[in-house]
Amino acid sequence: MYSTELGQLAGQPFAKGHATGNDFVLIADPNAEIDLSAQQVAALCHRRFGIGGDGMIRAVPTSKMPGYEQLADQNPDAYWFMDYRNSDGSIAEMCGNGVRAFAHFLIAEGLIELLVGQSFYIGSRAGIKMITRIADGYAVNLGPWGLIFEDKAEADSIDSLVKPRGWDQALPALSITMGNPHTVVALPDGGMLDALDLFEEPEVAPKPEHGTNVEFVVPNEPLIEEDGVAQIKMRVHERGVGETLSCGTGACAAAAAVRYWARGTALINQWAVTVPGGVVGVEFRANEAGGEDTILSGPAELVARGVIGAK
Ligand SMILES: N[C@@H](CCC[C@H](N)C(=O)O)C(=O)O
């Protein structure tokens, strides 16, 4: 079935889940016994020869995650670590939709208990994150957003150029970190957004050091609805994956970029980001350190369970 050796993964139970159509293969590794290779991840995430997914998530105790054990000392409540991989097997620092699917998986597996209104912590490559169960899903505090090319962005409000494949013209963009890198491009209308061919990776120059996820965004007209929530539409080409139906950190980066561009007029804190797979919420909230946290919210569900390598 798979084009690679399954090794320790043969016989391993898995769940398949998604968060606004961003889909993942999830496994629990409570004794930290599984050493995932990039080839295994790519084989499992393959849409024809594998289970299929935009990424793979392993739940492992933070105290047993090589290189991240100190997070468990920093916050012993962050018992579980989200070991996230892109579908090509590469490692990414953070996955906003993945965090919600991860929380849902931990509850479904009986690894944590979490009632609506309660919060818990996880470890991740982007540090410790707090997740709250809300009525219709999960809200994760992803921490502060940041400008990747700070000097250039502050001087010009844009810092790079992006050329979708097949286009002659390059478009101005802003690069934002949400723990992982993003480059956001604003388009003038929804027709252009729908027509984009995102099968291939857009050209980005300059590109953040470790590659980037590219978000194309169209602000609604008017941007702010009567309820005070700003509305934008987004499509994304993800690093290590390709076009996906949703990207949580991408939605936060897109809202942060449009908010940054509009900062002269109003500082809007509540955003609704429509992606092909649904709608996610983004909130910017002042934190105790005098900075600003980014809170992503939206649904997550599991759709199947199985055993890897079952014949
Ligand atoms: N889909 C994710 C982001 C996953 C990681 C990304 N492809 C990267 O390489 O940074 C999300 O929901 O945030």
The ligand as a Gaussian input file, in Angstrom:
#p B3LYP/6-31G(d) Opt

LIG

0 1
 N       -2.109000      24.604000       8.127000
 C       -1.403000      25.141000       9.225000
 C        0.023000      25.536000       8.960000
 C        0.885000      24.310000       8.757000
 C        2.366000      24.594000       8.649000
 C        2.747000      25.301000       7.395000
 N        2.503000      24.520000       6.201000
 C        4.242000      25.677000       7.484000
 O        5.089000      24.991000       6.892000
 O        4.543000      26.660000       8.163000
 C       -2.193000      26.117000      10.038000
 O       -3.402000      25.885000      10.158000
 O       -1.640000      27.029000      10.640000

